[in-house]
Amino acid sequence: MTPSRIDPMAGQGNRGPGSGKPDEMSLKARKRWSLVVLLLWLPIWIVIAVSLMNWLDARFGRMPIWAEVPVYILLAFAWAIPFRGVFRGIGRGE
């Protein structure tokens, strides 16, 4: 018997059940999901970040600029951390 008859996933790299690695999304799927993330999640995150900063301002008073800038920088990058896999390789050609 040929290997393809024994293992239908033979020759397909690390994809498939039992391979130990989850299936990776195709480039087309990642491009679509990145668009969804940018159009839906990013505006929601902006509202969350502004609300958080307003709550901190109301609760504790205005922070000094040297403390406020790092918080804004952290919030600017924190929205994308869960979506690193979606955005990885989007700019490359197919």
C-alpha atoms as a printed R data frame, in Angstrom:
   type eleno elety resid chain resno       x      y      z
1  ATOM     1    CA   MET     A     1   0.000  0.000  0.000
2  ATOM     2    CA   THR     A     2   1.128  3.521 -0.666
3  ATOM     3    CA   PRO     A     3   1.438  5.974  2.229
4  ATOM     4    CA   SER     A     4  -1.518  7.979  0.947
5  ATOM     5    CA   ARG     A     5  -3.809  4.969  1.378
6  ATOM     6    CA   ILE     A     6  -2.617  4.320  4.916
7  ATOM     7    CA   ASP     A     7  -2.653  7.939  6.050
8  ATOM     8    CA   PRO     A     8  -4.994 10.280  4.171
9  ATOM     9    CA   MET     A     9  -3.148 13.254  5.707
10 ATOM    10    CA   ALA     A    10   0.278 12.113  4.465
11 ATOM    11    CA   GLY     A    11   2.166 14.746  2.560
12 ATOM    12    CA   GLN     A    12   0.168 17.610  4.050
13 ATOM    13    CA   GLY     A    13   2.769 18.826  6.529
14 ATOM    14    CA   ASN     A    14   1.722 19.546 10.098
15 ATOM    15    CA   ARG     A    15  -1.964 19.859  9.392
16 ATOM    16    CA   GLY     A    16  -4.697 17.549 10.500
17 ATOM    17    CA   PRO     A    17  -5.846 15.743 13.599
18 ATOM    18    CA   GLY     A    18  -3.204 14.241 15.813
19 ATOM    19    CA   SER     A    19  -0.397 16.327 14.395
20 ATOM    20    CA   GLY     A    20   0.088 18.253 17.617
21 ATOM    21    CA   LYS     A    21  -0.307 21.625 15.920
22 ATOM    22    CA   PRO     A    22  -3.588 23.415 15.304
23 ATOM    23    CA   ASP     A    23  -4.539 24.111 11.730
24 ATOM    24    CA   GLU     A    24  -3.354 27.501 10.580
25 ATOM    25    CA   MET     A    25  -5.711 29.833  8.800
26 ATOM    26    CA   SER     A    26  -5.138 30.538  5.164
27 ATOM    27    CA   LEU     A    27  -3.864 33.953  4.132
28 ATOM    28    CA   LYS     A    28  -7.266 34.804  2.665
29 ATOM    29    CA   ALA     A    29  -9.032 33.932  5.938
30 ATOM    30    CA   ARG     A    30  -6.514 35.938  7.976
31 ATOM    31    CA   LYS     A    31  -7.025 38.953  5.699
32 ATOM    32    CA   ARG     A    32 -10.779 38.738  6.178
33 ATOM    33    CA   TRP     A    33 -10.497 38.332  9.960
34 ATOM    34    CA   SER     A    34  -8.030 41.214 10.188
35 ATOM    35    CA   LEU     A    35 -10.559 43.423  8.425
36 ATOM    36    CA   VAL     A    36 -13.270 42.328 10.867
37 ATOM    37    CA   VAL     A    37 -10.973 43.029 13.804
38 ATOM    38    CA   LEU     A    38 -10.067 46.477 12.495
39 ATOM    39    CA   LEU     A    39 -13.638 47.479 11.660
40 ATOM    40    CA   LEU     A    40 -15.385 46.022 14.732
41 ATOM    41    CA   TRP     A    41 -12.965 45.403 17.584
42 ATOM    42    CA   LEU     A    42 -10.790 48.506 17.237
43 ATOM    43    CA   PRO     A    43 -13.670 51.014 17.639
44 ATOM    44    CA   ILE     A    44 -14.976 48.994 20.597
45 ATOM    45    CA   TRP     A    45 -11.487 49.020 22.126
46 ATOM    46    CA   ILE     A    46 -11.225 52.807 21.687
47 ATOM    47    CA   VAL     A    47 -14.485 53.254 23.598
48 ATOM    48    CA   ILE     A    48 -13.213 50.909 26.330
49 ATOM    49    CA   ALA     A    49  -9.870 52.740 26.587
50 ATOM    50    CA   VAL     A    50 -11.453 56.206 26.737
51 ATOM    51    CA   SER     A    51 -13.992 55.016 29.302
52 ATOM    52    CA   LEU     A    52 -11.208 53.500 31.399
53 ATOM    53    CA   MET     A    53  -9.172 56.714 31.306
54 ATOM    54    CA   ASN     A    54 -12.257 58.777 32.184
55 ATOM    55    CA   TRP     A    55 -13.025 56.430 35.085
56 ATOM    56    CA   LEU     A    56  -9.433 56.683 36.350
57 ATOM    57    CA   ASP     A    57  -9.627 60.476 36.061
58 ATOM    58    CA   ALA     A    58 -12.910 60.628 37.997
59 ATOM    59    CA   ARG     A    59 -11.799 58.118 40.632
60 ATOM    60    CA   PHE     A    60  -8.239 59.250 41.349
61 ATOM    61    CA   GLY     A    61  -7.956 62.643 39.676
62 ATOM    62    CA   ARG     A    62  -5.836 63.544 36.692
63 ATOM    63    CA   MET     A    63  -2.574 61.603 36.551
64 ATOM    64    CA   PRO     A    64   0.683 63.450 35.958
65 ATOM    65    CA   ILE     A    65   1.749 63.461 32.291
66 ATOM    66    CA   TRP     A    66   4.732 61.196 33.014
67 ATOM    67    CA   ALA     A    67   2.314 58.518 34.281
68 ATOM    68    CA   GLU     A    68  -0.439 59.109 31.745
69 ATOM    69    CA   VAL     A    69   1.697 58.693 28.609
70 ATOM    70    CA   PRO     A    70   2.814 55.107 29.411
71 ATOM    71    CA   VAL     A    71  -0.808 54.135 30.124
72 ATOM    72    CA   TYR     A    72  -1.877 55.461 26.720
73 ATOM    73    CA   ILE     A    73   1.033 53.671 25.038
74 ATOM    74    CA   LEU     A    74   0.073 50.407 26.788
75 ATOM    75    CA   LEU     A    75  -3.564 50.806 25.721
76 ATOM    76    CA   ALA     A    76  -2.470 51.604 22.157
77 ATOM    77    CA   PHE     A    77  -0.747 48.231 21.792
78 ATOM    78    CA   ALA     A    78  -2.883 46.067 24.102
79 ATOM    79    CA   TRP     A    79  -5.804 45.733 21.676
80 ATOM    80    CA   ALA     A    80  -3.698 43.866 19.104
81 ATOM    81    CA   ILE     A    81  -1.983 41.356 21.408
82 ATOM    82    CA   PRO     A    82  -4.783 38.741 21.246
83 ATOM    83    CA   PHE     A    83  -4.847 39.040 17.441
84 ATOM    84    CA   ARG     A    84  -1.138 38.593 16.665
85 ATOM    85    CA   GLY     A    85  -1.787 35.367 14.766
86 ATOM    86    CA   VAL     A    86  -4.433 37.003 12.603
87 ATOM    87    CA   PHE     A    87  -2.185 39.897 11.605
88 ATOM    88    CA   ARG     A    88   0.985 37.859 11.115
89 ATOM    89    CA   GLY     A    89   2.013 37.854  7.455
90 ATOM    90    CA   ILE     A    90  -0.900 39.945  6.160
91 ATOM    91    CA   GLY     A    91   1.401 42.393  4.370
92 ATOM    92    CA   ARG     A    92   3.245 39.692  2.459
93 ATOM    93    CA   GLY     A    93   2.184 38.625 -0.989
94 ATOM    94    CA   GLU     A    94   0.541 35.299 -1.637
